[in-house]
Amino acid sequence: VVRTLSPIRIIGDGSVISQETVKMRRARGDFVKAVEARENAYSDPVSALTYALRSSATSPQQCAELAKGAFLNVDAAGEHIRVLVEQGVAVLLPGERYVHADAVKAVCDELVSELGRMHDAAPLSMGFAKKDLLREIKADRLVVDKAIELLLGAGRIAQSTAGYLIPVRAPKLSAGQAALAAKICELYRRTGFASPRSDELPEKVGAPATVLKPVFDFLVQAGELV
């Protein structure tokens, strides 16, 4: 389509059917690659649908939305998208929504990476709440839930009463921490209903609060203390 920019009008008749939100400038290093990708994407219905899926990133699309992006009728798009799901290229989500498999994989990797950072910050935690895990994940909830399902099925993450964790990062007490944990448990068993408050523990067991707290939290998550 040839058009003038000021004023904006189409030269030689026709209309704009798809507007690009990001300006494609020759100065951009990926300009030629981006143009070629768009041209090749519409060479056949399957590649057009695949391109529409990739363009939606981690935002699930219904078949009608994909059909519009691929310039197909809904029935044809439905037939092709089912094949893409069978081939593992597309992933079907609740509500008859679809996303590219690579987008789900990217969210899986992001979830594992975020869990790793949480383990680094709290190495004695037996798991992390879903709301805390998802705080830094910028993806649609349907995609996140699918990624968690796949990670659990593959054993890359596990779920405990405390939340989600990476199995190989499950907490292990050092000899000193194990001795402190035993001391805390014995204190609570001995005092019964007159047990000390958590802020009284440092004095009772003779350990700094900074050393005691992660061990105390570990015992609570493990169900030793309630």
Disulfide bonds with the S-S distance in Angstrom:
none
